[in-house]
């Protein structure tokens, strides 16, 4: 669970600080762990 927390903290940092967080999210969406783990509503 600690690894998952770290991944979400990294995601939050990118969303808050990146000039274009959509580029990071696009790359992240290619990773299966994100699509299986993120609580999409």
C-alpha angles and dihedrals in degrees: 000000000000091000090053091050090051091050092052092047089053090049091051091050091053092048092051101039111027119097089220109022090170089075090056091046092050091055091044092052088062089064114087095213090064096050091047097042109036112094099236112184 
